[in-house]
Amino acid sequence: MPVWIIVVQWLSWLVLLLLVALSIWSVATMLRVYRLLNKADGRPGERDDELGQVSQWIESRQWQLFREWAAKGETLHAGAARAILQTSPAEASLIDRSVRSYLSLERNRLEQGLTVLATLGSNAPFIGLFGTVLGIIQAFGALAAHQTNAADIMVGISEALIATAVGLFVAIPAVVAFNVFTRRLRALIVKSEAIKDLYISKFQGS
């Protein structure tokens, strides 16, 4: 068998191993981003109750309770509240810039995993297609070298298509997770900005 066919065969196997490694990386990234977003959003059963309670404190101008929650909270909203309280309440523009700066830093930290998922989702199918092309080259190269028959060529091509299937298997969950996590992160940012706007309006009106 020609050396170049052996090289192509090894390359196609390397592509499959790469796709398996990317699949593991994708799952690990999903779990990490999921944990980060859960920490930023709080416990599932307490999320809406917490925000509703905080809004009540601001509406009724119970600033002491608001400060205590901000000091103890670990969510993104509590962090935004701490950014609010670090500035002068008389300066709405300073509060706005402080919260925006905090949210930008936190968003950049949380979006690191999302970048990985977006990259895998957009490139894994092409890596799989590359593996399929290598497999087809190998199959037809063996046929040209009279090393196999037509039936074996069909088997070789079907095996080559596995790379494309694995590439899609990596890409589709990554794209779905990216969309879900992006939407959730956007909702977190919007809620934190809503707390900031409500605080500014109520404090200046007191």
Order of alpha helices (4+ residues) and beta strands (2+ residues): alpha-alpha-alpha-alpha-alpha-alpha
